[in-house]
Amino acid sequence: MWKEKFIARLYDRHRDCLQLPTPQSICAVLDRLMQLMFPELSNQQYTYQEELGIELEVIRLELIKIMEKMQSYYDGNPMDLVERFMLILPEIYENLIKDAEAIVQGDPAAKDTREVIRSYPGFNAIAMHRIAHFFYKNNLPYIPRIISEHAHQHTGIDIHPGARIGERFCIDHGTGIVIGETTHIGNDVKIYQGVTLGALSVDKSMAETKRHPTIEHDVVIYAGATILGGKTVIGANSVIGGNVWLTKSVPPGSRIYYNIDQNIK
């Protein structure tokens, strides 16, 4: 008897998910788009511009297939959303080129943007985030989180698709970075591995409030720093040292460091 009940319960879940696009199909289109925009990631070589146009159209049609399965879960028009995404794609691309250039400028080990695009996990995570964020802003369920988790699995960098990130964002190394849903990051910000931009509380009642910090323009946050709270603002042109724990705002131009000597007895 237990077996029949178990199978019946599983069947109900499988039936409910039949109308949803699979994570694999979403990630396949995402990877195809990344390879189209950045040939450094692709084995495919295009000889003519017309071939690029055909590939872009194939990607558009694949997105439409995915959105057709979202009809019951999305309040808007999924087809219109695809068209709006295609229209904003050049802007996303230009922002990603700026991100790659910022990484080159911020990392002495980086040779050029081709190396960054091909091999830097920070760039990969930023690229997928900017795509996921578009769909998140347009209240599309499921898909933005699938994209962000795809990036997380491949890079070790966990950026919620809701996070607002400005231009020329530089992630150096990147492993273990966590950026929460309501984080606001300005332009020309650089962060290192192990940084957490998180919430002071995980209370479910705070789901609709700003729970994560605001990082203003031209801020550097070094490895292992933890900055928490929706009211916490890191002023422009500040430097936050490694392993610092912050739950309060700091004014522009601050230099915040953890002094280990103060903790030696």
BALOBA-1460 file (C-alpha; in Angstrom, 3 decimals):
// residues 265
<rec num="1" residu="m" x="0.000" y="0.000" z="0.000"/>
<rec num="2" residu="w" x="2.786" y="2.443" z="0.873"/>
<rec num="3" residu="k" x="4.299" y="1.968" z="-2.558"/>
<rec num="4" residu="e" x="1.106" y="2.862" z="-4.414"/>
<rec num="5" residu="k" x="0.585" y="5.968" z="-2.261"/>
<rec num="6" residu="f" x="4.182" y="7.029" z="-2.785"/>
<rec num="7" residu="i" x="3.978" y="6.583" z="-6.556"/>
<rec num="8" residu="a" x="0.664" y="8.477" z="-6.640"/>
<rec num="9" residu="r" x="2.235" y="11.378" z="-4.782"/>
<rec num="10" residu="l" x="5.227" y="11.380" z="-7.121"/>
<rec num="11" residu="y" x="2.887" y="11.272" z="-10.101"/>
<rec num="12" residu="d" x="1.082" y="14.400" z="-8.896"/>
<rec num="13" residu="r" x="4.371" y="16.265" z="-8.649"/>
<rec num="14" residu="h" x="5.509" y="15.088" z="-12.075"/>
<rec num="15" residu="r" x="2.189" y="16.127" z="-13.584"/>
<rec num="16" residu="d" x="2.435" y="19.584" z="-11.994"/>
<rec num="17" residu="c" x="5.921" y="20.058" z="-13.460"/>
<rec num="18" residu="l" x="5.033" y="18.973" z="-16.974"/>
<rec num="19" residu="q" x="4.138" y="22.542" z="-17.881"/>
<rec num="20" residu="l" x="7.408" y="24.004" z="-16.619"/>
<rec num="21" residu="p" x="10.561" y="24.310" z="-18.724"/>
<rec num="22" residu="t" x="13.378" y="22.154" z="-17.404"/>
<rec num="23" residu="p" x="16.455" y="23.727" z="-15.827"/>
<rec num="24" residu="q" x="18.512" y="21.942" z="-18.474"/>
<rec num="25" residu="s" x="16.628" y="23.624" z="-21.336"/>
<rec num="26" residu="i" x="17.000" y="27.051" z="-19.730"/>
<rec num="27" residu="c" x="20.722" y="26.609" z="-19.124"/>
<rec num="28" residu="a" x="21.260" y="25.289" z="-22.648"/>
<rec num="29" residu="v" x="19.793" y="28.481" z="-24.159"/>
<rec num="30" residu="l" x="21.773" y="30.608" z="-21.705"/>
<rec num="31" residu="d" x="25.045" y="28.905" z="-22.648"/>
<rec num="32" residu="r" x="24.201" y="29.251" z="-26.325"/>
<rec num="33" residu="l" x="23.603" y="32.972" z="-25.858"/>
<rec num="34" residu="m" x="26.856" y="33.403" z="-23.943"/>
<rec num="35" residu="q" x="28.765" y="31.643" z="-26.712"/>
<rec num="36" residu="l" x="27.129" y="33.835" z="-29.350"/>
<rec num="37" residu="m" x="28.035" y="37.050" z="-27.543"/>
<rec num="38" residu="f" x="31.498" y="35.892" z="-26.541"/>
<rec num="39" residu="p" x="33.258" y="33.684" z="-29.120"/>
<rec num="40" residu="e" x="36.024" y="33.171" z="-26.520"/>
<rec num="41" residu="l" x="33.628" y="30.653" z="-24.921"/>
<rec num="42" residu="s" x="32.578" y="28.878" z="-28.107"/>
<rec num="43" residu="n" x="33.867" y="26.165" z="-30.403"/>
<rec num="44" residu="q" x="31.599" y="27.467" z="-33.153"/>
<rec num="45" residu="q" x="33.224" y="29.704" z="-35.756"/>
<rec num="46" residu="y" x="31.066" y="32.075" z="-37.797"/>
<rec num="47" residu="t" x="32.331" y="33.259" z="-41.171"/>
<rec num="48" residu="y" x="29.484" y="35.607" z="-42.150"/>
<rec num="49" residu="q" x="27.351" y="38.123" z="-40.283"/>
<rec num="50" residu="e" x="24.258" y="36.371" z="-41.621"/>
<rec num="51" residu="e" x="25.207" y="33.267" z="-39.637"/>
<rec num="52" residu="l" x="25.262" y="35.307" z="-36.440"/>
<rec num="53" residu="g" x="21.818" y="36.657" z="-37.266"/>
<rec num="54" residu="i" x="20.479" y="33.155" z="-37.813"/>
<rec num="55" residu="e" x="21.916" y="31.949" z="-34.503"/>
<rec num="56" residu="l" x="20.407" y="34.916" z="-32.666"/>
<rec num="57" residu="e" x="17.031" y="34.100" z="-34.199"/>
<rec num="58" residu="v" x="17.355" y="30.457" z="-33.130"/>
<rec num="59" residu="i" x="18.020" y="31.621" z="-29.573"/>
<rec num="60" residu="r" x="14.955" y="33.883" z="-29.721"/>
<rec num="61" residu="l" x="12.797" y="30.975" z="-30.860"/>
<rec num="62" residu="e" x="14.186" y="28.733" z="-28.108"/>
<rec num="63" residu="l" x="13.324" y="31.418" z="-25.559"/>
<rec num="64" residu="i" x="9.802" y="31.580" z="-26.955"/>
<rec num="65" residu="k" x="9.435" y="27.811" z="-26.479"/>
<rec num="66" residu="i" x="10.521" y="28.181" z="-22.874"/>
<rec num="67" residu="m" x="8.154" y="31.091" z="-22.294"/>
<rec num="68" residu="e" x="5.243" y="29.195" z="-23.791"/>
<rec num="69" residu="k" x="5.559" y="26.797" z="-20.869"/>
<rec num="70" residu="m" x="5.443" y="29.731" z="-18.454"/>
<rec num="71" residu="q" x="2.004" y="30.956" z="-19.542"/>
<rec num="72" residu="s" x="0.284" y="29.659" z="-16.400"/>
<rec num="73" residu="y" x="2.931" y="31.032" z="-14.033"/>
<rec num="74" residu="y" x="3.508" y="34.546" z="-15.361"/>
<rec num="75" residu="d" x="1.044" y="37.427" z="-15.094"/>
<rec num="76" residu="g" x="2.400" y="39.254" z="-18.129"/>
<rec num="77" residu="n" x="2.727" y="38.250" z="-21.765"/>
<rec num="78" residu="p" x="5.702" y="35.844" z="-22.068"/>
<rec num="79" residu="m" x="6.111" y="36.541" z="-25.791"/>
<rec num="80" residu="d" x="6.350" y="40.279" z="-25.172"/>
<rec num="81" residu="l" x="8.956" y="39.589" z="-22.506"/>
<rec num="82" residu="v" x="11.131" y="37.731" z="-25.020"/>
<rec num="83" residu="e" x="10.929" y="40.641" z="-27.457"/>
<rec num="84" residu="r" x="11.841" y="43.141" z="-24.725"/>
<rec num="85" residu="f" x="14.782" y="40.963" z="-23.749"/>
<rec num="86" residu="m" x="16.038" y="40.862" z="-27.332"/>
<rec num="87" residu="l" x="15.760" y="44.663" z="-27.553"/>
<rec num="88" residu="i" x="17.751" y="45.214" z="-24.349"/>
<rec num="89" residu="l" x="20.339" y="42.540" z="-25.146"/>
<rec num="90" residu="p" x="22.739" y="45.026" z="-26.856"/>
<rec num="91" residu="e" x="22.711" y="47.146" z="-23.674"/>
<rec num="92" residu="i" x="23.437" y="44.076" z="-21.529"/>
<rec num="93" residu="y" x="26.287" y="43.183" z="-23.890"/>
<rec num="94" residu="e" x="27.826" y="46.664" z="-23.670"/>
<rec num="95" residu="n" x="27.652" y="46.555" z="-19.866"/>
<rec num="96" residu="l" x="29.412" y="43.189" z="-19.880"/>
<rec num="97" residu="i" x="32.213" y="44.544" z="-22.060"/>
<rec num="98" residu="k" x="32.634" y="47.337" z="-19.492"/>
<rec num="99" residu="d" x="32.737" y="44.717" z="-16.730"/>
<rec num="100" residu="a" x="35.460" y="42.783" z="-18.550"/>
<rec num="101" residu="e" x="37.484" y="45.964" z="-19.062"/>
<rec num="102" residu="a" x="37.084" y="46.840" z="-15.361"/>
<rec num="103" residu="i" x="38.451" y="43.433" z="-14.385"/>
<rec num="104" residu="v" x="41.466" y="43.953" z="-16.663"/>
<rec num="105" residu="q" x="42.069" y="47.362" z="-15.095"/>
<rec num="106" residu="g" x="41.617" y="46.026" z="-11.571"/>
<rec num="107" residu="d" x="43.688" y="42.847" z="-11.767"/>
<rec num="108" residu="p" x="47.419" y="43.117" z="-12.562"/>
<rec num="109" residu="a" x="47.392" y="39.440" z="-13.574"/>
<rec num="110" residu="a" x="44.779" y="39.969" z="-16.309"/>
<rec num="111" residu="k" x="46.307" y="40.322" z="-19.775"/>
<rec num="112" residu="d" x="43.276" y="41.457" z="-21.749"/>
<rec num="113" residu="t" x="39.495" y="41.138" z="-22.009"/>
<rec num="114" residu="r" x="39.733" y="37.919" z="-24.021"/>
<rec num="115" residu="e" x="41.512" y="36.213" z="-21.134"/>
<rec num="116" residu="v" x="38.953" y="37.588" z="-18.673"/>
<rec num="117" residu="i" x="35.973" y="36.452" z="-20.734"/>
<rec num="118" residu="r" x="37.440" y="33.034" z="-21.416"/>
<rec num="119" residu="s" x="38.714" y="32.125" z="-17.977"/>
<rec num="120" residu="y" x="37.609" y="34.434" z="-15.151"/>
<rec num="121" residu="p" x="34.753" y="33.061" z="-13.018"/>
<rec num="122" residu="g" x="33.949" y="36.573" z="-11.809"/>
<rec num="123" residu="f" x="33.111" y="37.715" z="-15.325"/>
<rec num="124" residu="n" x="31.031" y="34.610" z="-15.974"/>
<rec num="125" residu="a" x="29.021" y="35.172" z="-12.791"/>
<rec num="126" residu="i" x="28.421" y="38.845" z="-13.620"/>
<rec num="127" residu="a" x="27.333" y="37.992" z="-17.161"/>
<rec num="128" residu="m" x="24.743" y="35.468" z="-16.052"/>
<rec num="129" residu="h" x="23.553" y="37.805" z="-13.324"/>
<rec num="130" residu="r" x="22.863" y="40.652" z="-15.728"/>
<rec num="131" residu="i" x="20.726" y="38.321" z="-17.846"/>
<rec num="132" residu="a" x="18.928" y="36.843" z="-14.820"/>
<rec num="133" residu="h" x="18.299" y="40.316" z="-13.378"/>
<rec num="134" residu="f" x="16.329" y="41.382" z="-16.454"/>
<rec num="135" residu="f" x="13.879" y="38.522" z="-15.978"/>
<rec num="136" residu="y" x="13.749" y="39.079" z="-12.218"/>
<rec num="137" residu="k" x="12.844" y="42.766" z="-12.706"/>
<rec num="138" residu="n" x="9.998" y="41.656" z="-14.951"/>
<rec num="139" residu="n" x="8.591" y="39.339" z="-12.264"/>
<rec num="140" residu="l" x="9.213" y="36.122" z="-14.183"/>
<rec num="141" residu="p" x="9.252" y="33.228" z="-11.676"/>
<rec num="142" residu="y" x="11.698" y="30.316" z="-11.504"/>
<rec num="143" residu="i" x="13.916" y="31.169" z="-14.477"/>
<rec num="144" residu="p" x="16.050" y="33.918" z="-12.852"/>
<rec num="145" residu="r" x="16.919" y="31.638" z="-9.912"/>
<rec num="146" residu="i" x="17.754" y="28.762" z="-12.258"/>
<rec num="147" residu="i" x="20.169" y="31.045" z="-14.134"/>
<rec num="148" residu="s" x="21.795" y="32.327" z="-10.930"/>
<rec num="149" residu="e" x="22.222" y="28.815" z="-9.577"/>
<rec num="150" residu="h" x="23.736" y="27.724" z="-12.890"/>
<rec num="151" residu="a" x="26.309" y="30.493" z="-12.434"/>
<rec num="152" residu="h" x="26.816" y="29.530" z="-8.790"/>
<rec num="153" residu="q" x="27.545" y="25.904" z="-9.673"/>
<rec num="154" residu="h" x="30.097" y="26.901" z="-12.314"/>
<rec num="155" residu="t" x="31.839" y="29.749" z="-10.497"/>
<rec num="156" residu="g" x="31.346" y="29.379" z="-6.735"/>
<rec num="157" residu="i" x="29.850" y="32.897" z="-6.747"/>
<rec num="158" residu="d" x="26.289" y="33.270" z="-5.443"/>
<rec num="159" residu="i" x="24.532" y="36.418" z="-6.699"/>
<rec num="160" residu="h" x="20.783" y="36.621" z="-6.192"/>
<rec num="161" residu="p" x="19.104" y="37.749" z="-9.435"/>
<rec num="162" residu="g" x="17.397" y="40.579" z="-7.552"/>
<rec num="163" residu="a" x="20.656" y="42.331" z="-6.641"/>
<rec num="164" residu="r" x="21.090" y="45.700" z="-8.383"/>
<rec num="165" residu="i" x="24.633" y="46.086" z="-9.723"/>
<rec num="166" residu="g" x="26.021" y="49.167" z="-11.450"/>
<rec num="167" residu="e" x="28.499" y="49.503" z="-14.280"/>
<rec num="168" residu="r" x="32.104" y="48.297" z="-14.410"/>
<rec num="169" residu="f" x="31.703" y="45.731" z="-11.639"/>
<rec num="170" residu="c" x="34.925" y="43.872" z="-10.845"/>
<rec num="171" residu="i" x="35.054" y="40.524" z="-9.036"/>
<rec num="172" residu="d" x="38.614" y="39.372" z="-8.341"/>
<rec num="173" residu="h" x="39.011" y="35.625" z="-7.701"/>
<rec num="174" residu="g" x="35.414" y="35.414" z="-6.501"/>
<rec num="175" residu="t" x="35.088" y="32.019" z="-4.801"/>
<rec num="176" residu="g" x="32.639" y="32.132" z="-1.910"/>
<rec num="177" residu="i" x="31.132" y="35.550" z="-2.671"/>
<rec num="178" residu="v" x="27.473" y="35.895" z="-1.606"/>
<rec num="179" residu="i" x="25.374" y="38.876" z="-2.719"/>
<rec num="180" residu="g" x="21.815" y="38.999" z="-1.392"/>
<rec num="181" residu="e" x="18.569" y="39.816" z="-3.126"/>
<rec num="182" residu="t" x="18.112" y="43.460" z="-2.068"/>
<rec num="183" residu="t" x="21.759" y="44.487" z="-2.327"/>
<rec num="184" residu="h" x="22.421" y="47.722" z="-4.216"/>
<rec num="185" residu="i" x="25.906" y="48.112" z="-5.719"/>
<rec num="186" residu="g" x="27.032" y="51.301" z="-7.434"/>
<rec num="187" residu="n" x="29.456" y="51.864" z="-10.303"/>
<rec num="188" residu="d" x="33.145" y="50.950" z="-10.259"/>
<rec num="189" residu="v" x="32.938" y="48.617" z="-7.261"/>
<rec num="190" residu="k" x="35.530" y="45.882" z="-6.737"/>
<rec num="191" residu="i" x="35.119" y="42.908" z="-4.399"/>
<rec num="192" residu="y" x="37.332" y="39.950" z="-3.571"/>
<rec num="193" residu="q" x="36.731" y="36.318" z="-2.648"/>
<rec num="194" residu="g" x="34.700" y="35.346" z="0.392"/>
<rec num="195" residu="v" x="32.806" y="38.643" z="0.656"/>
<rec num="196" residu="t" x="29.249" y="38.425" z="1.999"/>
<rec num="197" residu="l" x="26.685" y="41.152" z="1.384"/>
<rec num="198" residu="g" x="23.910" y="39.700" z="3.471"/>
<rec num="199" residu="a" x="20.960" y="40.236" z="5.794"/>
<rec num="200" residu="l" x="20.983" y="40.696" z="9.557"/>
<rec num="201" residu="s" x="17.935" y="38.468" z="9.876"/>
<rec num="202" residu="v" x="16.425" y="35.616" z="7.896"/>
<rec num="203" residu="d" x="12.931" y="36.222" z="9.304"/>
<rec num="204" residu="k" x="10.372" y="35.385" z="6.604"/>
<rec num="205" residu="s" x="8.316" y="38.435" z="7.570"/>
<rec num="206" residu="m" x="11.100" y="40.613" z="6.114"/>
<rec num="207" residu="a" x="10.795" y="39.117" z="2.628"/>
<rec num="208" residu="e" x="9.400" y="42.328" z="1.126"/>
<rec num="209" residu="t" x="11.833" y="44.710" z="2.857"/>
<rec num="210" residu="k" x="15.368" y="45.815" z="1.980"/>
<rec num="211" residu="r" x="17.494" y="43.354" z="3.952"/>
<rec num="212" residu="h" x="20.907" y="43.699" z="2.318"/>
<rec num="213" residu="p" x="23.447" y="46.538" z="2.234"/>
<rec num="214" residu="t" x="23.985" y="49.379" z="-0.204"/>
<rec num="215" residu="i" x="27.487" y="49.790" z="-1.635"/>
<rec num="216" residu="e" x="28.023" y="53.193" z="-3.203"/>
<rec num="217" residu="h" x="30.318" y="54.071" z="-6.131"/>
<rec num="218" residu="d" x="34.069" y="53.356" z="-6.185"/>
<rec num="219" residu="v" x="34.195" y="51.024" z="-3.176"/>
<rec num="220" residu="v" x="36.738" y="48.216" z="-2.694"/>
<rec num="221" residu="i" x="35.835" y="45.298" z="-0.410"/>
<rec num="222" residu="y" x="38.674" y="42.905" z="0.399"/>
<rec num="223" residu="a" x="38.570" y="39.162" z="0.998"/>
<rec num="224" residu="g" x="36.417" y="37.707" z="3.743"/>
<rec num="225" residu="a" x="34.584" y="40.918" z="4.642"/>
<rec num="226" residu="t" x="30.986" y="40.541" z="5.843"/>
<rec num="227" residu="i" x="28.572" y="43.463" z="5.470"/>
<rec num="228" residu="l" x="25.038" y="42.956" z="6.740"/>
<rec num="229" residu="g" x="21.736" y="44.789" z="6.930"/>
<rec num="230" residu="g" x="19.353" y="46.706" z="4.715"/>
<rec num="231" residu="k" x="20.126" y="50.010" z="6.425"/>
<rec num="232" residu="t" x="23.899" y="49.559" z="6.112"/>
<rec num="233" residu="v" x="25.410" y="51.931" z="3.552"/>
<rec num="234" residu="i" x="29.073" y="51.871" z="2.556"/>
<rec num="235" residu="g" x="29.864" y="55.398" z="1.428"/>
<rec num="236" residu="a" x="31.491" y="56.140" z="-1.912"/>
<rec num="237" residu="n" x="35.270" y="55.822" z="-2.303"/>
<rec num="238" residu="s" x="35.570" y="53.648" z="0.823"/>
<rec num="239" residu="v" x="37.891" y="50.689" z="1.360"/>
<rec num="240" residu="i" x="36.712" y="47.774" z="3.497"/>
<rec num="241" residu="g" x="39.601" y="45.575" z="4.621"/>
<rec num="242" residu="g" x="39.774" y="41.790" z="4.772"/>
<rec num="243" residu="n" x="37.738" y="39.919" z="7.419"/>
<rec num="244" residu="v" x="35.921" y="43.067" z="8.570"/>
<rec num="245" residu="w" x="32.428" y="42.535" z="10.060"/>
<rec num="246" residu="l" x="30.097" y="45.507" z="9.467"/>
<rec num="247" residu="t" x="26.469" y="46.015" z="10.463"/>
<rec num="248" residu="k" x="26.491" y="49.827" z="10.480"/>
<rec num="249" residu="s" x="26.934" y="52.441" z="7.780"/>
<rec num="250" residu="v" x="30.264" y="54.156" z="7.136"/>
<rec num="251" residu="p" x="30.647" y="57.601" z="5.527"/>
<rec num="252" residu="p" x="32.215" y="58.235" z="2.126"/>
<rec num="253" residu="g" x="35.978" y="57.917" z="2.000"/>
<rec num="254" residu="s" x="36.192" y="55.538" z="4.968"/>
<rec num="255" residu="r" x="39.044" y="53.078" z="5.524"/>
<rec num="256" residu="i" x="37.846" y="50.172" z="7.678"/>
<rec num="257" residu="y" x="40.328" y="47.496" z="8.734"/>
<rec num="258" residu="y" x="40.411" y="44.592" z="11.174"/>
<rec num="259" residu="n" x="43.310" y="45.077" z="13.595"/>
<rec num="260" residu="i" x="44.376" y="41.645" z="14.799"/>
<rec num="261" residu="d" x="46.719" y="43.182" z="17.413"/>
<rec num="262" residu="q" x="43.717" y="44.365" z="19.382"/>
<rec num="263" residu="n" x="42.616" y="40.777" z="19.824"/>
<rec num="264" residu="i" x="45.944" y="39.385" z="21.081"/>
<rec num="265" residu="k" x="46.178" y="38.978" z="24.851"/>
